[in-house]
Amino acid sequence: MPLYEFECVKCRDNVEKSLRTLEKKRDAKTVKSLVEKYGNIYAIEVIDLEREKIVAKHGKKGKDSVFSDFYLEDGALLALFNMRHYRFSELIYEEGDEKKVKCHCGEKKKVEKVISTFSFTKDLSTDMPKPDLSNLPPSVRNRTFVGEYIEEKDRPKKNRPPKKRL
C-alpha cells in the first residue's frame, strides 16, 4: 500500500491564472476579484518587499488552509496566497483506488499523480542525499558548503557520546 501525492489540476490552474493576472496588475480591485472568482483561494496579500508595504490585500484565512508565497518582479514583490492546498497525499490499497482519488474541492477527473517530495529517500536513516548544486550560478556555488556533520540529536544511538553524570 504505497503513499502517492496528487495535484488537483483545476485548483493549481486557478493559482497560476491568479499569478499571471497579478504580474500584469496588482491593485486592490484586482486582488478582490481574484479571491471572489476562484473558490480555492481564500485570501491574497501582495507585499512590496523593498518598501516593506502592503500593496493590496483581500480575503480571510480559510479553515484548513495553507499559505503559499510566490515572488513577482524578480523578488521585489511577494504574493501571499491563503488557499485550499491543491497537493495532497493518498494511500493506495489496490490498483483501482488511484482512479477514485478526488481533491478537497470535489474534482475527480482532473487529478494527476506528481513526483513526491519525500520519494528521494530510500530509508529513514540520517544519511540524507546531497543536494545537486550544478544548476546554481557559479558565484553561489563557490560560496556553498555541504558538510558531513550530523547533529548529535540526529545520530544513531550507538554513535552518540556517553552522557556525563553529575
N, C-alpha and C positions, 0 to 999 in steps of 0.2 A: 504494500500500500504506500506508494510514493506520494510525496507532497509536491505539488506543482504551483507555480504562480501564473496568474492570468491577468489580463488587462481588458477593461471594457473599452472597445473602440469608440463608441458613442461619447462616453464621458471624457476620454482622452482628447478626442477631436474638439469637444467643447472648450477645453482648456487651451488647446493650440489655436483655435479660432480667436479666442479672447486675447491671447498674447499677440497675435498678428494685428488685431484691432488696436491694442494698446501701443504697439510700436508706431502706429500712424497718429493716433490721437489719444491723449490721456487726461481728459478733464473730468470733472465730477459727473457730468451728464452721461458721458460715455461709460464710465465705470458703473453707474447706476443701471444703465440699460443692459450691460453685460450680466450683472447679477440677476436682474429680473428675467432675462432671456433664457439663461441656462439654469436648469433645476439642480444640477450637481454642484454649482458654485454658490456658496453661502455669503461670502464677503470677499472684496478685493480692496487692497490698500496699495497705492503707488507712492513710493518714497524717493525723494531726491537725496541721494547719499552725500553729494558734495555740499549741499546747503543744509543737510540734516532737517528736512522739512517734508511734511506730508503734502503731496501734490493733489491726490484725490483719494476718497475713501467712501465706501458704501457697503452696507450689509451688517449682519450679526453673526457671531460664531455659531456654527451649527452643532447639533447634537451628534456625537460620534464622528467628528470631522478631523481632518488633518490640515496642517499648514504646509504649503509648498511655496518656495521662493524662486523667482525667476529674475534674471538680470536683463535689463534693456539698455540700449545705447552704450555698449562696451563697458558695462558695470557702473554707469553713472546713476541709473535708476533701478530700484528694486520693486518688483511686483509681487506682493504677498497675497497668496490665494488661500482662503479657508474654504475647503471643499470636501465632498464625499470622496474618499480615496478610490481611484479607479483601478488600482492594482491590489489584488487580493490573493490569498493562498487557499488551496483546496486539497483535501485528502482524496485521492482517487483509489477506491477499493477494487473496482472492476473496470474492464475496458470501456464499457458503455457509459460509465459515470462521467467521463470527460465531455460528452455531448449534453449532459444535463446541467452543466455549470452555468450559473447566472450571476450577474452583477447585483450589487445592492440596489441599483436603480430599477431592476426588473428585467434588464436586457439579457436575452438568452442567445440570440443569433450572432451578434457581433461581439463575441468574447474570444480573445485569442491567447494562446499559451505563449509566454515570453521566457527568456532566459532568466533563471532565478538568480537573485542577488546572493544567495548562500550556496550556490551549486559549485563554486570553485574550490571548496574544501573537501578533501577526501575523508577526513575523520575529524574528531573534535580535539585533537592534540594542540599543543601550544605552538607547533611549527606552522605558522601562517605562511602562505606563499608570498614571495617578494613582489612588490608592485613593478609593473613594466614602466620604466622611465624613458623609453625610446621616443615616445610621442611628445615629450616636453621640450620646450626650447632649450638650446644649449646653455644659456645663461642660468636657467633654473636648474637644469640637470646637474651642472657643475657644483651648485650650492646644496644639493640634496644628498643626504647621507642616510642610508638604511643600514642600521647595525644589526648585530646578532644578539643584543641584550634582551633578555626576557625578565620582566619584573618578577620579584620574589613571589608575589601572590599568585602568579600565573604558572609558576614552575611546578612540575610534578613533585609530590611529597618526598620522594627519595632523593631529589636534588636540592632540597632546601637545607640551609644550615640549621643546626640544632638551636632551639630557643634557649636563651640564658635564664637560669633560675636564680631568683633572689633569695 
